[in-house]
Amino acid sequence: MARVKRGVQKTKRRKNILAQTKGYRFDRKSKERVAREAIFHAGNYAFRHRRTKKREFRNLWSLRINAAARPLGFSYSKLIGALKRSKIALDRKSLSALAKDHPQVFERVLKQLSQ
């Protein structure tokens, strides 16, 4: 039976690992074992923060809506309740965009609610 030498595969794997850690600091970018751990942790953080990002953006949208609605005589909770009662199907993301980028349109939506 022929002898199997693994040098090519090992070099390829090592290069791949070190390529993924390009831009990292200290030993994480140059030593295979430390780099492998760094990749593992980076993946975990990425997974966790993809979920956290959704929460944080929803919170930001509600803050923006509340900040824009208060001067017009609405609180955030009253505004959302009024939207549901009047069956206006605007989600928080689009309401936030209206409040931030098109305040006149946002004001018109609130006037529609108060009628």
FENBELDA-V915732 format. One record per residue. N is the residue number from 1. RES is the residue in three letters. PHI is phi in whole degrees, 0 to 359 (NA if undefined). Layout:
n-><N;N>
res-><RES;RES>
phi-><PHI;PHI>
This chain:
n-><1;2;3;4;5;6;7;8;9;10;11;12;13;14;15;16;17;18;19;20;21;22;23;24;25;26;27;28;29;30;31;32;33;34;35;36;37;38;39;40;41;42;43;44;45;46;47;48;49;50;51;52;53;54;55;56;57;58;59;60;61;62;63;64;65;66;67;68;69;70;71;72;73;74;75;76;77;78;79;80;81;82;83;84;85;86;87;88;89;90;91;92;93;94;95;96;97;98;99;100;101;102;103;104;105;106;107;108;109;110;111;112;113;114;115>
res-><MET;ALA;ARG;VAL;LYS;ARG;GLY;VAL;GLN;LYS;THR;LYS;ARG;ARG;LYS;ASN;ILE;LEU;ALA;GLN;THR;LYS;GLY;TYR;ARG;PHE;ASP;ARG;LYS;SER;LYS;GLU;ARG;VAL;ALA;ARG;GLU;ALA;ILE;PHE;HIS;ALA;GLY;ASN;TYR;ALA;PHE;ARG;HIS;ARG;ARG;THR;LYS;LYS;ARG;GLU;PHE;ARG;ASN;LEU;TRP;SER;LEU;ARG;ILE;ASN;ALA;ALA;ALA;ARG;PRO;LEU;GLY;PHE;SER;TYR;SER;LYS;LEU;ILE;GLY;ALA;LEU;LYS;ARG;SER;LYS;ILE;ALA;LEU;ASP;ARG;LYS;SER;LEU;SER;ALA;LEU;ALA;LYS;ASP;HIS;PRO;GLN;VAL;PHE;GLU;ARG;VAL;LEU;LYS;GLN;LEU;SER;GLN>
phi-><NA;283;282;260;248;255;301;293;297;296;297;296;297;297;297;296;298;290;292;291;262;297;95;284;255;60;290;297;262;233;248;302;294;293;296;298;296;298;297;301;293;299;296;297;296;299;299;298;283;297;282;296;302;298;296;294;291;298;296;298;299;294;298;297;297;298;296;279;277;303;297;264;89;240;263;300;293;295;297;296;298;295;298;292;296;274;57;269;267;250;279;294;295;288;298;296;296;298;298;278;261;226;297;294;294;300;296;295;297;292;295;298;288;283;277>
